[in-house]
Amino acid sequence: MQLLRTLTALAVLLAALAAWLAVSARHPGTLQVLAAEMAPALFVSSTIPQRPPDGLNWRPLDQRELAGWRDPYWLRWRLPAPTTQNDTGRALRLSLRAASQPFWNGQPLAGNGTVGRTAQQERPGLLEIVRVLPPSSSTGTDELVVLASSHHQWFRPYSADAAIEVGPVEAIYGHRLRPWLIAAFATGALAAAFLYFLAVQRGRPRVPGARLLLALSAVGLALPVIEAWRPLLGYTYPWHGPRLLALQALHLAAAVLLPAYIARRFDVAVPLGARIAYLVALAAATAFVPSFDGRGAAVLLLSLFASAWLLLRARREQEERWPILTLVLAGALAMPLAGNAFLDGPYFLLLAVLMGFLLLRHAAQLRALDRHNALLREERARLSLQLLQRGIQPHWLMNTLTCLQELIEQAPPRASRLVESLAEQFDRLRESSTRQSVALEDEVALCRNHLDIVGLAQDRPIGFEVDADDTRLSLPPGVLHAQVENALTHAGAVACAQRPFRLRVRRENGNWVLELRSARGSAPHRGHGTGTRYIEASLAATCPAGWRFVQGVDGADWCGRIELACAS
């Protein structure tokens, strides 16, 4: 099952990545041009010129320097004209953080906002525009000249990222849309898993890491929405900064939540120093790595490596952690191969597959917990009935009533106390049988009440001593009472009166330890009867997180030792 889950998760991830890469491949007739020239604009009148004036100081395009320009400037791209006779049906995509007016071979195209000498004169343009191109030049070289201004950039980016792409109309329009069909499918699948998990979680006790997983899934749903804002809807360039900050915040949130969830889910202890060092590393990557893509890649790698380290340290639920580790390592290996393009699509595909897998497995864990709780409820009902049956065994009750009849005739005061003790024991048994756990004081009171009944019937008081610094703990009902009954049955009331019961309660290594000593007795089969089975079944039903019960001869005593990891 572990291998099947691992291979299935990896196959889904590889299929999603392959589909993304297949539909995002560039059309063979599309040309992306990055090399260009730039020059500051010089206005001699208030009207926008139709072409750059002569004598401009053209220089090669420097994306980092251009990122700091605000006043109007010129950009120029030259590219070879198509060799086919019919070059109609071509389009241009211009990516530029500015208001712009493009000119194709000297012919003006539709403007993008309004270029202005000041921020008041400028009307911001869209970050990306698509324009259908007129026929190419007869000279064999096409020229795109763009007049632009960027007054409304409220922070200086690392790079201007100015670029053009020319190709068939259907390729230009479809190239940016088709990959988002894959992203939409992955996001829809993640949303369905998210809603399914919420439906399964509703009304149930939370398992470790549930809130962290929900927060991480919310990040996984928000990332493609923010990422798709640019290619699907578009926005004016002043919104590019807030969008990048939102993406950076989501990357940081995912980088914090994913390792935190894994540590919580698999109960991996992380030293405080390691937590602080990891957060400092994330902050340093965000502050000092220069480009947005570089920061995102650094933060993502730190998150994946930290998650892999935690998964390798985990010792719980081996079947659950190997598929997660496989997905995390696959993402870490895919980053160097895909480069910066990994953040444009494969990153949130990785998150969608990983979050979907975690949500479904978490929901499966909740369903398994429901089944386990149903079995526990049945077991508790059976144990409650057995507790009542043990308190009113016909043989013990017949002997007690016979003694009561004799005491009525011979010692009426003792007979009266015996009736009161019987009534008190039945009341305590009724109360305990309806509860999953009882306080230690109530269990000790039930034992002493039972010993009072036996002592009154035999005219031999039987003591029950308690040595405990702290009695504020709970335990399954009847587990001490059953040991008292076993001692009376196998050692006898006379031996128990001579050697009283001694209960010692203490803490060892974070667990509660209850040690009950009684008369040894001589019965060879002691420790293998219904009383022992009742104690073990009660501990297993009430304390599934951890318990231990051992008993046997210890010198002149019979010693029963209970260790509880879940007692409160």
C-alpha positions in Angstrom: 0.0 0.0 0.0 2.9 2.4 0.8 4.5 1.8 -2.6 1.2 2.2 -4.4 0.5 5.5 -2.7 4.0 6.8 -3.4 3.8 5.8 -7.1 0.3 7.2 -7.5 1.2 10.6 -6.0 4.3 10.8 -8.1 2.4 9.8 -11.3 -0.2 12.5 -10.7 2.4 15.2 -10.1 4.4 14.1 -13.3 1.2 14.0 -15.3 0.2 17.5 -14.2 3.7 18.9 -15.0 3.8 17.2 -18.3 0.4 18.6 -19.3 1.5 22.1 -18.3 4.8 21.9 -20.2 3.0 20.5 -23.3 0.4 23.3 -23.5 2.8 26.0 -22.6 5.4 25.2 -25.3 6.0 28.1 -27.6 4.4 28.0 -31.1 7.1 27.4 -33.7 6.0 30.5 -35.6 6.4 32.7 -32.5 9.4 34.9 -32.0 10.3 36.3 -28.6 12.7 39.3 -28.7 14.6 40.4 -25.6 17.4 42.5 -27.1 16.5 46.1 -27.7 17.7 49.7 -27.5 16.6 52.5 -25.2 17.0 56.2 -25.0 15.5 59.1 -22.9 12.7 61.0 -24.7 13.2 64.6 -25.6 10.0 66.6 -26.2 10.1 69.8 -28.3 6.4 70.3 -28.1 3.4 69.2 -26.1 2.2 66.7 -28.7 3.3 63.1 -28.7 5.8 62.5 -31.6 5.1 59.8 -34.1 8.7 58.6 -34.2 11.9 59.2 -32.2 13.8 62.3 -33.2 17.2 62.1 -34.7 20.2 62.3 -32.6 18.9 60.3 -29.6 21.5 58.6 -27.5 20.5 55.0 -28.2 22.1 52.4 -26.1 21.6 48.6 -25.5 18.6 47.8 -23.3 19.7 47.5 -19.7 16.7 46.0 -17.8 18.1 47.0 -14.4 18.7 50.6 -15.4 15.3 50.9 -17.2 13.6 49.7 -14.0 14.5 53.1 -12.5 13.4 55.3 -15.3 10.2 57.3 -14.7 10.2 60.2 -17.2 9.3 59.4 -20.9 11.7 57.2 -22.8 12.0 55.4 -26.1 12.4 51.7 -26.7 13.3 50.1 -30.0 13.2 46.5 -31.2 14.3 45.3 -34.6 13.5 41.9 -35.9 13.6 40.1 -39.3 10.4 40.3 -41.4 8.7 37.0 -42.2 9.9 35.3 -45.4 6.4 34.2 -46.5 4.4 36.2 -49.0 1.4 36.4 -46.7 2.3 37.8 -43.3 -1.2 38.9 -42.3 -2.7 37.4 -39.1 0.3 38.3 -36.9 0.0 39.9 -33.4 2.3 41.5 -31.0 2.5 41.0 -27.2 4.3 43.9 -25.4 5.2 43.4 -21.7 6.2 46.7 -20.2 5.5 48.4 -16.8 4.5 51.7 -18.3 2.0 53.8 -20.2 3.0 53.3 -23.8 2.4 54.3 -27.4 3.8 51.7 -29.8 4.7 52.3 -33.5 5.1 49.4 -35.9 7.3 50.4 -38.9 6.4 54.0 -38.2 2.7 53.3 -38.1 1.0 54.0 -34.7 -0.8 51.2 -33.0 -3.5 51.5 -30.4 -2.1 53.2 -27.3 -1.9 51.7 -23.8 -2.8 54.4 -21.3 -1.5 57.9 -21.9 2.2 58.8 -21.9 2.9 61.9 -19.8 5.8 64.1 -18.7 4.5 64.0 -15.2 2.5 61.7 -13.0 -0.5 64.0 -13.3 -0.4 63.9 -17.1 0.2 60.1 -17.3 -2.7 57.6 -17.3 -1.2 54.2 -16.4 -1.4 51.5 -19.0 -1.8 47.7 -18.8 1.2 45.6 -17.9 0.7 43.5 -21.0 -1.0 44.4 -24.2 -1.7 42.5 -27.4 -2.0 44.3 -30.8 -2.8 42.9 -34.2 0.1 44.0 -36.6 -0.2 45.6 -40.0 1.8 44.1 -42.9 5.6 43.9 -42.5 8.1 46.2 -44.0 9.4 45.6 -47.6 13.0 46.2 -46.4 13.2 42.8 -44.7 13.4 44.2 -41.2 10.5 45.2 -38.9 10.9 47.8 -36.3 8.9 48.4 -33.2 9.4 51.7 -31.4 7.6 52.4 -28.1 7.3 55.7 -26.3 6.6 55.1 -22.6 6.6 56.6 -19.2 6.5 55.0 -15.8 5.7 57.6 -13.2 3.3 55.4 -11.1 5.8 52.8 -10.1 5.7 53.1 -6.3 8.8 50.9 -5.8 11.8 50.2 -8.0 11.9 46.6 -9.1 15.1 44.7 -9.7 14.4 44.4 -13.5 12.1 46.1 -16.0 11.3 42.8 -17.7 10.5 44.6 -21.0 10.0 42.2 -23.8 8.0 41.6 -27.0 6.6 38.5 -28.6 5.5 38.3 -32.2 3.6 35.5 -33.9 0.4 34.2 -35.3 -2.7 35.7 -33.6 -4.0 32.4 -32.4 -0.6 31.5 -30.9 -0.2 34.9 -29.2 -3.6 34.7 -27.6 -3.7 31.0 -26.8 -0.1 30.6 -25.5 -0.9 32.4 -22.2 -4.4 30.9 -21.8 -3.9 27.2 -22.4 -1.7 26.4 -19.4 -4.2 28.0 -17.1 -6.7 25.3 -18.1 -4.4 22.8 -16.4 -4.0 25.2 -13.4 -7.8 25.6 -13.2 -8.2 21.8 -13.2 -5.6 21.4 -10.5 -7.1 24.3 -8.4 -10.6 22.8 -8.8 -9.3 19.4 -7.6 -7.6 21.0 -4.6 -10.8 23.0 -3.8 -12.8 19.8 -3.9 -10.4 18.1 -1.6 -10.5 21.1 0.7 -14.3 21.1 0.9 -14.3 17.3 1.4 -11.9 17.6 4.2 -14.0 20.3 5.9 -17.1 18.1 5.5 -15.3 15.2 7.1 -13.7 17.4 9.8 -17.1 19.0 10.8 -18.2 17.9 14.3 -15.2 15.7 14.9 -12.2 16.3 17.3 -9.3 17.8 15.5 -6.3 15.6 14.7 -2.8 17.0 15.0 -2.0 19.5 12.3 -5.5 20.0 11.0 -5.5 23.8 11.3 -2.0 24.1 9.7 -3.2 21.9 6.8 -6.3 24.1 6.3 -4.1 27.2 6.3 -1.6 25.6 3.9 -4.4 24.6 1.6 -5.8 28.1 1.6 -2.4 29.3 0.5 -2.4 26.7 -2.3 -5.8 27.9 -3.5 -4.8 31.6 -3.3 -1.5 31.2 -5.2 -3.0 30.3 -8.7 -5.6 33.0 -8.3 -3.0 35.7 -7.7 -0.7 34.2 -10.3 -3.4 34.1 -13.0 -4.5 37.7 -12.4 -1.9 38.9 -14.9 -2.4 36.6 -17.9 -6.1 36.1 -17.6 -7.5 39.4 -16.4 -4.7 41.9 -16.8 -4.1 45.0 -14.7 -2.5 48.4 -14.9 1.2 48.4 -14.1 0.9 50.2 -10.7 -0.8 47.0 -9.4 2.2 44.9 -10.4 4.0 45.7 -7.1 1.2 44.8 -4.8 0.7 41.5 -6.8 4.3 40.6 -6.4 4.2 41.4 -2.7 1.1 39.2 -2.3 2.8 36.4 -4.1 5.9 36.8 -2.0 3.7 36.7 1.2 2.0 33.5 0.0 5.4 31.9 -0.8 6.6 32.8 2.7 3.4 31.5 4.2 3.7 28.2 2.4 7.4 28.0 3.4 6.5 28.3 7.1 3.3 26.3 7.1 4.5 23.2 5.2 7.4 22.3 7.6 5.2 23.3 10.6 2.5 20.9 9.4 4.9 18.1 8.8 6.5 18.5 12.3 3.1 18.6 13.9 1.6 15.8 11.9 4.4 13.4 12.5 5.3 14.6 16.0 8.8 15.6 15.2 10.5 17.6 17.9 12.3 20.7 16.5 14.6 22.6 18.8 13.9 26.3 19.3 17.3 27.2 17.9 16.5 25.3 14.6 13.2 27.1 14.3 14.8 30.5 14.8 17.5 29.7 12.3 15.0 28.6 9.7 13.0 31.8 10.1 16.1 33.9 9.9 17.1 32.0 6.7 13.7 32.8 5.2 13.9 36.4 6.2 17.5 36.7 4.7 16.4 35.1 1.4 13.5 37.6 1.2 15.6 40.6 2.1 18.9 40.0 0.2 18.2 37.8 -2.9 17.9 40.4 -5.6 15.1 39.4 -8.0 11.5 38.3 -7.2 12.0 35.0 -9.0 15.2 34.5 -7.1 13.6 35.2 -3.8 10.7 32.8 -4.6 13.1 30.1 -5.6 15.2 30.5 -2.5 12.3 30.4 -0.2 10.8 27.4 -1.9 14.0 25.4 -1.8 14.4 26.2 1.9 10.9 25.0 2.6 11.3 21.8 0.6 14.7 20.9 2.2 13.3 21.6 5.7 10.3 19.5 5.0 12.4 16.6 3.6 14.7 16.8 6.7 11.6 16.6 9.0 10.2 13.7 7.1 13.5 11.8 7.3 13.5 12.3 11.1 9.9 11.2 11.6 9.3 7.8 13.1 5.6 7.7 13.1 3.3 6.5 10.3 5.9 5.3 7.9 3.3 4.5 5.2 2.1 8.1 5.3 5.4 9.9 5.1 7.1 8.3 2.1 4.6 9.6 -0.5 5.0 13.1 0.9 8.8 12.8 0.9 8.7 11.7 -2.7 6.6 14.7 -3.8 8.8 17.1 -1.8 12.0 15.7 -3.3 10.5 15.7 -6.8 9.7 19.4 -6.4 13.2 20.1 -5.2 14.7 18.3 -8.2 12.4 19.9 -10.7 13.4 23.4 -9.7 16.9 23.4 -11.2 15.6 21.8 -14.4 12.7 24.3 -14.9 14.5 27.4 -13.7 12.5 30.5 -13.2 9.6 29.0 -15.1 9.0 26.7 -12.2 7.4 29.6 -10.2 5.1 30.4 -13.2 3.1 27.2 -13.0 4.8 24.0 -11.8 5.1 25.4 -8.3 1.5 25.7 -7.6 0.8 22.4 -9.4 3.2 20.8 -6.9 1.4 22.5 -4.1 -2.0 21.4 -5.5 -0.9 17.8 -5.8 0.8 17.8 -2.4 -2.1 19.6 -0.6 -4.7 17.4 -2.3 -2.8 14.3 -1.2 -2.4 15.6 2.4 -6.1 16.6 2.6 -7.3 13.2 1.4 -5.0 11.3 3.6 -6.0 13.5 6.6 -9.7 12.8 5.8 -8.9 9.1 5.6 -7.3 9.3 9.0 -10.4 11.0 10.4 -12.6 8.2 8.9 -10.4 5.6 10.4 -10.6 7.5 13.8 -14.4 7.4 13.5 -14.4 3.7 13.0 -12.0 3.3 15.9 -14.2 5.5 18.1 -17.3 3.4 17.1 -15.5 0.3 18.2 -14.4 2.0 21.4 -18.0 3.0 22.1 -19.1 -0.6 21.7 -16.3 -1.8 23.9 -17.1 0.8 26.6 -20.7 -0.3 26.6 -19.6 -3.9 27.0 -17.2 -2.9 29.8 -19.9 -0.9 31.6 -22.2 -3.9 31.6 -19.3 -6.1 32.8 -18.5 -3.6 35.6 -22.1 -3.8 36.9 -22.0 -7.6 36.6 -18.8 -7.8 38.5 -20.3 -5.7 41.3 -23.3 -8.0 41.8 -21.8 -11.5 41.2 -24.4 -14.0 42.3 -21.9 -16.0 44.5 -20.5 -12.9 46.2 -24.0 -11.3 46.6 -25.4 -14.6 48.0 -22.6 -14.9 50.6 -23.1 -11.2 51.6 -26.8 -11.6 52.0 -26.3 -14.7 54.1 -24.0 -12.8 56.4 -26.4 -10.0 56.5 -29.2 -12.4 57.6 -27.0 -13.7 60.4 -25.9 -10.2 61.5 -29.6 -9.0 61.7 -30.1 -11.7 64.4 -26.7 -11.4 66.1 -25.4 -7.8 65.6 -28.1 -5.5 64.3 -25.8 -2.4 64.3 -23.3 -4.2 62.0 -26.1 -5.4 59.8 -27.3 -1.8 59.5 -23.8 -0.6 58.5 -23.6 -3.5 56.0 -26.8 -2.5 54.3 -25.6 1.1 54.1 -22.3 0.0 52.5 -24.1 -2.2 50.0 -26.3 0.6 49.0 -23.3 2.9 48.6 -21.4 0.4 46.5 -24.3 -0.2 44.1 -24.7 3.6 43.8 -21.0 4.0 43.0 -21.1 1.1 40.5 -24.1 2.6 38.8 -22.3 6.0 38.5 -19.0 4.6 37.3 -20.6 2.4 34.7 -21.9 5.5 32.8 -18.5 7.2 32.6 -15.4 6.7 30.4 -13.0 7.5 33.2 -13.3 8.3 36.9 -11.2 10.3 39.3 -8.7 8.4 41.4 -10.5 9.5 44.6 -13.7 7.9 43.4 -12.0 4.6 42.4 -10.3 4.5 45.8 -13.6 5.2 47.5 -15.2 2.3 45.6 -12.4 -0.1 46.7 -12.7 1.0 50.3 -16.4 0.6 50.2 -16.1 -2.9 48.9 -13.5 -3.8 51.6 -15.9 -2.3 54.3 -18.6 -4.7 53.1 -16.2 -7.7 53.3 -14.8 -6.6 56.6 -18.2 -6.2 58.2 -19.3 -9.6 56.9 -16.1 -11.3 58.2 -15.7 -9.0 61.3 -12.2 -8.3 60.1 -11.4 -4.7 59.0 -9.4 -4.6 55.8 -7.3 -1.5 55.2 -6.5 0.3 52.0 -3.6 2.7 52.3 -2.7 5.4 49.6 0.7 6.9 49.2 0.3 9.7 46.6 1.6 13.3 46.4 -1.0 14.1 43.7 -4.2 12.3 43.2 -5.6 14.6 40.5 -5.7 12.0 37.7 -8.4 10.0 36.0 -8.3 6.3 35.1 -10.7 3.7 33.6 -13.5 2.8 36.1 -13.0 -0.5 38.0 -9.4 -1.2 37.3 -8.4 -1.0 41.0 -11.6 -2.5 42.1 -11.0 -5.5 39.9 -7.5 -6.0 41.5 -9.1 -5.8 45.0 -11.7 -8.4 44.0 -8.9 -10.7 42.6 -6.9 -10.4 45.8 -10.0 -11.3 48.0 -10.8 -14.2 45.7 -7.3 -15.7 45.4 -5.6 -14.7 48.7 -8.7 -14.6 50.9 -10.2 -12.0 53.3 -8.1 -13.2 56.2 -4.8 -12.8 54.4 -5.9 -9.4 53.1 -6.9 -8.3 56.6 -3.5 -9.3 57.9 -1.7 -7.6 55.0 -3.7 -4.5 53.9 -3.8 -3.1 50.4 -1.2 -0.4 49.7 -1.5 1.9 46.7 1.4 4.1 45.5 0.9 6.8 42.9 3.8 8.7 41.3 5.0 10.1 38.0 7.8 8.5 36.0 9.1 9.9 32.7 5.9 11.9 32.2 3.6 8.8 32.8 1.4 8.0 35.8 2.4 4.8 37.6 -0.1 3.2 40.0 1.3 0.3 42.0 -1.1 -1.7 44.1 0.2 -4.3 46.6 -1.9 -6.9 48.3 -1.6 -10.3 50.0 0.2 -12.8 47.8 -2.1 -15.8 48.2 -1.4 -19.3 46.8 -3.7 -19.6 43.8 -1.6 -20.9 40.8 -3.8 -19.3 38.1 -3.9 -15.8 39.6 -3.4 -13.1 37.0 -5.0 -15.0 34.1 -8.7 -14.7 34.8 -11.6 -12.5 33.8 -10.5 -9.7 36.2 -7.2 -9.3 34.3 -8.9 -9.4 31.0 -11.3 -6.7 32.2 -8.4 -4.5 33.3 -6.6 -4.8 30.0 -9.7 -4.2 27.9 -10.6 -1.1 30.0 -7.1 0.3 29.6 -7.1 -0.3 25.8 -10.5 1.3 25.3 -9.8 4.4 27.5 -6.2 5.0 26.9 -5.3 4.0 23.3 -2.4 6.4 23.3 -0.4 4.3 25.7 -0.8 1.9 28.7 0.9 -1.0 30.3 -0.3 -3.5 33.0 1.9 -6.1 34.6 1.3 -8.1 37.8 3.0 -10.8 39.7 4.7 -12.0 42.9 7.0 -9.5 44.5 8.4 -11.0 47.7 5.5 -11.5 50.1 3.2 -9.3 48.1 1.2 -9.6 44.9 2.0 -6.4 42.9 -0.1 -4.9 40.1 1.5 -2.1 38.2 -0.4 0.2 35.8 1.3 2.8 33.6 -0.8 5.4 31.9 0.4 7.8 29.2 -3.0 9.5 28.7 -4.1 10.0 32.3 -4.8 13.6 33.2 
